[in-house]
Amino acid sequence: MAEKVAAAAPGRKRKTVFEKATAKQKLDAARNKTRINIGKAFQQWRQVREQMGLKSDELLVLPPVIVTCVLRLSE
């Protein structure tokens, strides 16, 4: 039985553990800039999102943000 060994893509270099960790830290830092802590309201937030049938948190937060912007513009 002849087994084929998958050849690595030519010119593609594997990242070291250090490079992977550094990249992960940068991504985590960028993600943390957009996070908010809603504390105890988190479970209620999830329930409302599920009841409304929304797929993302963004869809749940957009209407209040739009309303707030409209109210501020009308002042």
Secondary structure by P-SEA (a helix, b strand, c coil): cccccccccccbbbbcaaaaaaaaaaaaaaaaaaccccccaaaaaaaaaaaaccccccccaaaaaaaaaaaaaac
